[in-house]
Amino acid sequence: MSTERPTPEEKQQSVPLLKKLGPGLITGAADDDPSGIATYSQAGAQYGYGLLWSVLFTTPLMIGIQIVSARIGRVTGHGLAANIREHYPRWLLYFIVSLLLVANTINIAADLGAMGSALQLLIGGKSAIYVVLFALVSLVLQIFIPFPRYSPILKWFTLALFAYVGVVLVVHVPLEEAVRGALLPHLSFNREYAALLVAVLGTTISPYLFFWQASQEVEEQRATPGDEPLITAPQQAAANFKRIKLDTYIGMTFSNLIAFCIMLTTAVTLHAAGITDIQSSSQAAEALRPLAGDFAFLLFAMGIIGTGMLAIPILAGSAAYAVAESFRWPIGLGLPLAEARGFYGILSIATLLGVGIVFSGVDPIKTLLWAAIVNGVISVPIMAVMMLLAVKPAVMGKFVVGRKLRLLGWLATLVMAVAVVAMFALM
């Protein structure tokens, strides 16, 4: 009888596909939050098929930059903020984390407002009550459910995105026109087009996704007996890099498929009907009803709520990871409240500030699109620092990212920078 222990590669091969999917799938799905739905809806309503190309174009860039963030977390055993803290000046760390905290809080407010409006459309009542309810449910799940049990809950929330595949199936799509619009884009050089393009890029390649996926790789590693950071356990590298690649490819492709479906749906319904000013996801759902029917409206509205329940904890959680790592506080959804009060405190403050913004009278419709634009602007310095970390032997040891990932990561950074500069120049 053989007494040899299975290698990490053999262990990974015996794991079912669904269990291999985790940080990448959840991160990708969270990218299609209510703010993202509003942005994609506005793109489809205003320009028809004219911005479908952006979803196809950003898919490989999104995959590349997210694999880089996942590798940093898995190799070092620390999140992005902790690595920035160790290798760069404190002012840069505080600058980046402050930007992330502000952007995430605005995004939380936008998402909560959209979720409240969507539920109001479905069952009536007061959206303000629903906003508070969604925020409290999200906090309770994060604070009181241990990470090994909470992670599968987030996976189940990703199923909400299939609502948008369902919407495409119940509306008539002129296939030839859609393919032509996606593959042969008509570019416009004006302020509105540039701002919306930055919003699409910002909601597709968002800073909170980088911080979340890196930190979730650390959480998964700490929750798995025998797993160590790859810099101290290089024998585990091949199996984990293969898993990260599969997880991220599926997660980001799934994310952009849903974005494509949302943009396509609003192009063939709202844009075709002359409705070109859609600035919130709930507004898109309501406008869709007379054009595509009650079932399409129901799917669209329910998708807003489901994706919001996935996105809110990730927005708040990524901010909490970044702040807690900056000050060396105990971190992680795997820790009880008593051991990680600072971490859970930031998580709660970000969520409650989001509720406060909703109640402050700030226009939630404008907040949605501005959240995406802010994400697009602040992505540039964060991506640049992340790429510098990924090629630094002092950070990654012998696991510095290779030529292909370097190319994709820097290309993604350059594309974001050019889009942002163009937007400000046209303004």
CORPECOR-V852773 format. One record per backbone hydrogen bond with DSSP energy under -1.0 kcal/mol. NH is the residue of the N-H (numbers start at 1). CO is the residue of the C=O. E is the energy in kcal/mol with one decimal. If there is no record, write none. Layout:
# CORPECOR-V852773
((NH/CO/E) (NH/CO/E))
This chain:
# CORPECOR-V852773
((11/7/-2.4) (12/8/-2.2) (13/9/-2.0) (14/10/-1.2) (15/12/-1.1) (20/16/-1.2) (21/17/-1.1) (26/22/-2.8) (27/23/-2.4) (28/24/-2.4) (29/25/-2.5) (30/26/-2.3) (32/29/-1.4) (33/31/-1.1) (37/33/-2.8) (38/34/-2.2) (39/35/-2.1) (40/36/-2.9) (41/37/-2.4) (42/38/-2.5) (43/39/-2.3) (44/40/-2.3) (45/41/-2.7) (46/42/-2.8) (47/43/-2.2) (48/44/-1.4) (50/47/-2.7) (52/49/-1.4) (56/52/-1.3) (57/53/-2.9) (58/54/-2.1) (62/58/-3.1) (63/59/-2.4) (64/60/-2.4) (65/61/-2.4) (66/62/-2.0) (67/63/-2.1) (68/64/-1.9) (69/65/-1.9) (70/66/-2.4) (71/67/-2.6) (72/68/-2.2) (73/69/-1.8) (74/70/-2.6) (75/71/-3.0) (76/72/-2.0) (77/73/-2.0) (83/79/-1.7) (84/80/-2.6) (85/81/-2.6) (86/82/-1.6) (87/83/-1.3) (88/84/-2.0) (93/89/-1.7) (94/90/-2.9) (95/91/-2.1) (96/92/-2.5) (97/93/-2.7) (98/94/-2.3) (99/95/-2.1) (100/96/-2.3) (101/97/-2.6) (102/98/-2.4) (103/99/-2.6) (104/100/-2.9) (105/101/-2.0) (106/102/-2.2) (107/103/-2.4) (108/104/-2.7) (109/105/-2.2) (110/106/-2.4) (111/107/-2.6) (112/108/-2.9) (113/109/-2.5) (114/110/-2.0) (115/111/-2.6) (116/112/-2.6) (117/113/-2.1) (118/114/-2.4) (119/115/-2.4) (120/116/-1.9) (121/117/-2.0) (122/118/-1.5) (123/119/-2.8) (124/120/-2.0) (130/126/-1.2) (131/127/-2.2) (132/128/-1.8) (133/129/-2.2) (134/130/-2.9) (135/131/-2.0) (136/132/-2.4) (137/133/-2.5) (138/134/-2.2) (139/135/-2.2) (140/136/-2.6) (141/137/-2.3) (142/138/-2.0) (143/139/-2.7) (144/140/-2.3) (145/141/-1.1) (149/146/-1.4) (150/146/-2.1) (151/147/-2.8) (154/150/-1.8) (155/151/-1.7) (156/152/-2.0) (157/153/-1.7) (159/156/-1.4) (160/157/-1.7) (161/158/-1.6) (162/159/-1.6) (163/160/-1.6) (164/161/-1.7) (166/162/-2.2) (167/163/-1.7) (168/164/-1.5) (169/165/-1.6) (175/173/-1.3) (178/174/-2.2) (179/175/-2.6) (180/176/-2.2) (181/177/-2.5) (182/178/-2.0) (183/179/-2.3) (184/180/-2.4) (194/190/-2.3) (195/191/-2.6) (196/192/-2.2) (197/193/-2.5) (198/194/-2.4) (199/195/-2.0) (200/196/-2.5) (201/197/-2.8) (202/198/-3.1) (203/199/-2.2) (204/200/-1.2) (205/201/-3.3) (209/206/-1.1) (211/207/-1.7) (212/208/-2.3) (213/209/-2.4) (214/210/-1.9) (215/211/-2.1) (216/212/-2.6) (217/213/-1.8) (218/214/-1.4) (219/215/-2.4) (220/216/-2.9) (221/217/-2.2) (222/218/-2.4) (223/219/-1.9) (227/224/-2.0) (230/74/-1.9) (231/75/-2.3) (232/229/-1.8) (233/229/-1.2) (236/233/-2.1) (237/234/-1.8) (240/236/-1.7) (241/237/-3.1) (242/238/-1.9) (243/239/-2.0) (244/240/-2.9) (245/241/-2.3) (246/242/-2.3) (247/243/-3.0) (248/244/-2.7) (249/245/-2.6) (250/246/-2.3) (251/247/-2.4) (252/248/-2.8) (253/249/-2.0) (254/250/-2.5) (255/251/-2.1) (256/252/-2.4) (257/253/-2.0) (258/254/-2.0) (259/255/-2.0) (260/256/-2.3) (261/257/-2.2) (262/258/-2.4) (263/259/-2.5) (264/260/-2.7) (265/261/-2.6) (266/262/-2.2) (267/263/-1.6) (268/264/-2.4) (269/265/-1.0) (271/266/-2.5) (273/269/-1.3) (274/271/-1.5) (275/270/-2.8) (284/280/-1.8) (285/281/-2.1) (286/282/-2.4) (287/283/-2.4) (288/284/-1.6) (289/285/-1.0) (292/288/-3.2) (293/289/-1.9) (297/293/-1.9) (298/294/-2.7) (299/295/-2.5) (300/296/-2.4) (301/297/-2.6) (302/298/-2.6) (303/299/-2.1) (304/300/-1.4) (305/301/-1.5) (306/302/-2.5) (307/303/-2.7) (308/304/-1.8) (309/305/-2.0) (311/307/-2.6) (312/308/-2.8) (315/311/-2.8) (316/312/-2.6) (317/313/-2.5) (318/314/-2.5) (319/315/-1.5) (320/316/-2.1) (321/317/-2.7) (322/318/-2.1) (323/319/-2.4) (324/320/-2.6) (325/321/-2.5) (326/322/-1.6) (327/323/-1.4) (329/324/-2.7) (335/332/-1.5) (339/336/-1.0) (340/336/-1.2) (344/340/-2.5) (345/341/-2.1) (346/342/-2.3) (347/343/-2.0) (348/344/-2.3) (349/345/-2.8) (350/346/-2.7) (351/347/-1.7) (352/348/-2.9) (353/349/-2.8) (354/350/-1.6) (355/351/-1.8) (356/352/-2.5) (357/353/-2.4) (358/354/-1.8) (359/355/-1.9) (367/363/-1.9) (368/364/-1.5) (370/366/-2.2) (371/367/-2.3) (372/368/-1.3) (373/369/-2.0) (374/370/-2.9) (375/371/-2.0) (376/372/-2.1) (377/373/-2.1) (378/374/-2.5) (379/375/-1.4) (382/378/-1.3) (383/379/-3.1) (384/380/-2.1) (385/381/-2.1) (386/382/-2.2) (387/383/-2.4) (388/384/-1.8) (389/385/-2.1) (390/386/-2.1) (392/389/-1.4) (395/392/-1.7) (396/392/-2.7) (397/393/-2.2) (399/396/-2.4) (401/390/-2.0) (406/402/-2.3) (407/403/-2.6) (408/404/-2.4) (409/405/-2.8) (410/406/-2.7) (411/407/-2.3) (412/408/-2.4) (413/409/-1.9) (414/410/-2.6) (415/411/-2.7) (416/412/-2.2) (417/413/-2.3) (418/414/-2.8) (419/415/-2.3) (420/416/-2.3) (421/417/-2.6) (422/418/-2.6) (423/419/-2.2) (424/420/-2.3) (425/421/-2.5) (426/422/-2.4) (427/423/-1.5))
